Amino acid sequence: MDPVRNPYAPGAGQRPPELAGRDRELAQFDVTLERVAAGRPERSMVVSGLRGVGKTVLLNALRGQAVQRAWGTGKIEARPDQSVRLPIAQAVHAAVREVAHRHRDPDRVDAVAGVLKAFALRTELKDRKGIRWTPPTDVPATKGRADSGDLELDLLELFTDVADLARDLGVGVALFVDEMQDIPAPELAAICGAVHEISQQGSPLVVVGAGLPHLPVALAASKSYAERLFRYVVVDRLPREMADRALLRPAAEEGADYDQGALDELYRLTDGYPYFVQAYGKVTWDVAVGSPIGVVDVKEAAPEAEAELAVGFFGARYDRATPAERDYMRTMADLGADLGSADGRPGSSPGHSPGAADVSTAEIAKVLGRKPQSLSPARDGLIKKGLVYSSERGTVAFTVPHFGSFLRAQKR
């Protein structure tokens, strides 16, 4: 098949040609946007799931819906050990720019810009050039508004003013936060507190977060009411019908098709995980000599797809771990972590992903001949690096689907 016409896109956060299996989430967010813009009560939203299930793709698609409705939008990607004040200031600046040019009162726009500048100047973070970032506007920073240094209070004042500016136009503001689990706990609590107050005021502003499976647990730990503050959406692998659709519709656009045996084999190999569907689909297309693409093509392509995943998807993450952390992960794999990825059963708690298998931290310590507390640095390091997560006390699971299988294969 012509590689130039290859319709599949196994890139990090790259939208596939067919966003299969996410129709419900997109439709629900449309309702949220309408309700919030109309002044009706609605919750912000949190998307959680393993890596490779399309959280970032969905987050970008949701932002696209807000843009289509002329909302002001901004997006940040949280990072460990980095305050969110500066990224939020930059994201809110982007949102203000999207609505300010339509506002008829330039003085009101300048007033909001002054508050935003005050909020940004309160940060102690610096950009890569060592220069503190400030919004590129000539207005002076407002004094006594969003500049107290208390992040929750400052966020509330900033969000209130920005949302009111959007409300003048009959729209709202949406802030999208990727890798939300990496926000330091005190700042996560501040965001929850500000969103709580904003929702009580009926201001047209929503926060949409995306993160790993333990994000709902982290939010609940930061504020007791967080479980009622957000609408939680767990994003998992695709059911068979949707996985087939993700392959068939892009192929049909290029005048190609698959036979049933090829689809069966692709689902067996990918387990329905969107990233894997795109990765195997791309290599299979390049290997196939014609349409319909058959099971022989899939089996010929599988080793190449697996090799690419071993380097880019699995290997790159494994290489980030220290020797002690690698021992910890290999033991997790030996104890069966990841073996639950094909059982098809839903998770039992908001912080659990259906595609993961938990293992006991006590059992890991027993196999390694160590005391559980002596392994805490390795465990905490892996959580910080986003390689494992804990949905409940005393257990861990991989954040990457099929990672246990990858580790076990390295021993062969």
N, C-alpha and C positions, 0 to 999 in steps of 0.2 A: 504494500500500500504506500501511497505517496506520503513521505514524512512531512512534507510542507503542509499537507492538508490534515495532519494529525490533530484531532479536535480535543484531546485530553490535556489537562493542566494540573500536574502534580506539584504545584509550587506552594510554598509556605504562605497561607492566607490568600492565595490566588483563587479567584472565583472560577469554579468549573463551568463549562458551557451549559450544563443542566444542573441547577441547584435542586436536586431531587430530595424529597423527604422533609422539606422545611416549610411546606405550604402553610401548615397550621400556625407556626410561629410568626410567619410574615403577616398572616391575616389577623392574628391577635394584636400585633403591634400596630397595624393600621387602625384598629379600634381604639387602642390606647392613645394614639396621636389625635384622633378625632375627639375623644372624650376630654383629654387634657386641654386642647385648644378651645373647647366649648365651656371650660370651667367646671367640668364634672370630676369627681374624685377618681383617681386611678393610681395604681402602684407603679413604682419604677420596676426594673426588670433585671434579673441576674441569670446568665446562661453558664452552665457548668458541664464539664465532661472531660474525657481523656484527650490527650494530644492526638491530632489526626482525625478528629470527628467533625471538623469544620466550624469551630466556634468563632474564629476570626472572620471567616468568610460570612457567617451569619451576621456577625456584628456589623460588618461593612454593608451587608444587604439591608439591614435595619436602618443604618444611617442613610443609605440611599433613599429609603422610603420617606424619612424625615425631610431630606433635601427636596424631594419631589413635592412635598407639601409646603415648601418655602420656609421651613423652620431654620433657625440658626443651629448649627451643629459643630461639635469639636470632638476630637478623639485623642486619647493618650494611651501609651503603653507603660504600665507600671514596671518599676525595676526594684529589685531588692536593695535595701539600704539607701534608697534615694527618696527624699521627700517629694510628695506629689504637688506641693504648692506651686512650683514653677511650671510643671507640665499642665496643671489645671489652668493656670493663668494664660498659657499659650493657647490651650484648647478653647477657653472662653473667649479669648480675643478673636479666634477664628469664627466663633459663633456670632459674636457681635458684628463682625464685618459682613456676615451674610445677611443681616437684617438692617444694619444701620443705614445703608444707602437708600433704603426704601422709606425711612422714617422722615416725616415732614418737619420735625422740630430739631434742628441741629444743636440747640442748647441742651436739650434732653440727652441727645447722643453723647455730647461732650461730657456731661455730668457722669454718665455711666462709664465712659472711657477714663475719667479721673479716678473713679472708684477702682476700676480694674488696674490702673497703674499703681495705686496705693497698695492693692493686694499683692501685685507682682514685686514691688520694691521691698516688701516685708520679708521676702525669702532670703536665705543666706546661701542658696545654691548659685553656682556660676556655670556658664556655658563652657564649651570646649576651648574657647579663646581666653578664658579667664576673665571675661567681662560679664557683669550681671545683666541679664536680659530685662528689658522694659518694653512695654507695648509701643510700637512705632507711631506715637501720636504726640502732637504738640501741646495737648492740654496738661495742666499741672495736676499732680497727684492730689486727690482729695484727702483732707486731714480729718481723722476721727471716724472714718468709714472703711471697714474691711482691712484695717491696718493695725489691729490690736496685738497681733502675734498669737492670739488664740485661734487656731485653725478652724474650729467648729463655728465660732462666732463670725469670723471673717468670711467663711464660706457662705454662711446664712445671709449675711449682708450683701455679698457679691451676687449670689444666686437670686436674691430677691430683686435687686435692681436690674439685673440682666433680663430676668423673666418678665418684669414689668415693661421693659422696653419692647420685648417681643409681643407682649399682650396688646400693646397699642396697635399692632398690625394684625391682630387676630390669629397669631401663630404662637409658637413656643420655642423652647431651647432644649436640645437633647445633648447630653454629654456621654460619650462612649468610652469605657475604660476597659482595655484589654489587659490580660494577666493581672487581674484585680487581686488575686491572692498574694501578690508580691508587695502590696501596700503595707507598710508598717502598721501594727495593730492600733496604736493610738490615733493614727491618721485615718484608718478605716473606721474607727469609732466616730471621729469627727465628721466624716462624710455621711455616715448613717444619721448622726444627729442633725446635720444640716438638711438632709433630704427629708427627715421626719418633720421638721418644722415647715419646710417648704410645702410638703403635701398637706399639712394642716391648714396652711394659708390658702391653699387652692391655687398656688402660683403655677403657671404653665412651664414647668421645667421637670425633666425626667433624667435620671441617671441609668444607663444600661451598662452593666458590668458583665465581663466574661472571664472565666478562669477555670482552674483545675477542679476536680471533684470535691475537694475539701473546702472550696470557697464558701458554700453555705454555712459550714461549721465555723469557719473563721469569722464570718459576719455575725452569727449568733453569739459568738464569744465576745465580740466587741460591743454589741448592744443587745440587751435581752429581747427587745422588740423587733430586731432585724428580721426574724422569721415571718413577721406580719407586714414588714415594711416593703418587701420586694415580692414580685411574682417570680418564682423560681422555675426555670426550664432546664431540664437535664437533656443534653444532646448526646445521643448514642449512635451506634452504627446503624446503617440503613437496613430495613427489612428487605427481603429478597426482591419484592416488586420494585422498590425504589432503587435498589442497587442496579437492577436490570435497566431501569429507566435512565439512570445516569450514564450507562454505556450505550444504550440503543438510540436515544434521541440525538446525541451529537453525531453518531455514526450515520444515522438516516439523513442528517443535513448534508453529509458528504456523499450520499448515495450508496452507503455500505450497510451491512447487516451482520448479525451473528447467528450461528445455529445454536440449538438448545444445549448441546453438549458443551460448547464453549462458555455459555453463560453459567452452566452448572459448575464448571471447573473454576471459573473466575470467582464465583461466590465462595466456593470452598477455600480458595487461596486468600481472598481478601477479607473474609468474615464480615463483609458489608461495611468495613470502615472506609469512609469517603476518600481519605488520602490514598489508601491502598488501591481502591477502585480506580482512581485516576492514574496511579503509578503503573499498575498492571495493564490497564487499558492502553496507556501510551506505548509501552514496549510491545504489547501484543499487536497493536496497529502497525508498528514499524516492521515487525517480523512477518506478518501475514502477506501473502502474495496476491490475494484477491478476496472478493466478497462472495458468499458469506464467510466471515472469520470462523474457523473451526477449532475444535478442541486440540488438534495437533498444533495449531498456531499458538494456542495458550501455553501448552506444555513446552514448546520450544522457547517461548519468551520468558517463562517463569524463572529460570536461573539468572537471566540478566536482570530482571526486575528485583529479584531477591538480593543480587549483588549490589544494585544501586541503593536499595533500602538499607543494606548492611553498612554501607559507607555513610550515606547522607542522613538517614532517618534514625538508625540505631547507633551506628558507630560514633557519630559526632557527639551524641549524648554520653555514650560510655566513656569516651576519651576525656570528658570533663571531670570525671570522678577521680578521686585519689585512690591509691592502692587499697586502703582500708575500706573505702566506700564501695569499691569493686568487689571485694570479698563479701561485703554485706549483701550486695545485689545478687551475686552468684548464689549465695546461700538462699536468698529469697526464691530464686528460680528453681533451685533443687527441691525446695519445700512446696513447690507447686504454684507459686505466684504466676498469674497470667493463664493458668489452665482453665479458668472459668470463663474465658473470653467467648466461647461458642455455645454457652448454655442457653442463651436467649431469655433468661429470667430477669425481670426488672430488679433494681436495687431496692433494699429495704429501708433506706434512709435518704434524706436530702443530700447528704454528703457522699453517697456511695454511687459509683458508676456501674451499670450492668456489665460493662466489659472488663471488669477487673476482678481478681481473686485476692482476698486479703490473706495474709499470713501473720502468725503470732510473733511479736518481737521477742517473747520469752523463748519460743522455739528456735528462733534464729540464734539467740545467745547460747542456747544449749548445744546446737550443732557446732558453733564456733568455739565452744569451751570457754565462754567468757561470761562475766556478770552483765545483766541487761544494762545497768547504768554505765558500764564502761563502753558500751556501744552507742551511747547517746550522741557523741560528736559525729559519728559516721551517719547515723540516722538523720540528725538535724541538718547535716551538710547536704544530704541527698534531697531532703525536703526543700531546703533553700535553693538548690539547683533545679528544682522542678522535676526530679527523676522519680521520686516516690511521694506518696501522700498518706495521710492517716485519717480515715473517716470516723474512727472511734478509738478510744484509748486502748493501747496494747496491740494494735494491728497496723500493718503497712501494706501498701499495694503499689504497683508500678503505675505511673501516669501515662506511659506509652503502651498502647496495645501491642501484644505479641512480643514484648521486650523479654519476657521470661523465656520464650521459645528461642529468641535470638541468642541469649546467654547460654542456654543449654546446648545449642548447636555449636558454639565455639569450643566446646569440650570434645567434640567428636573428631 
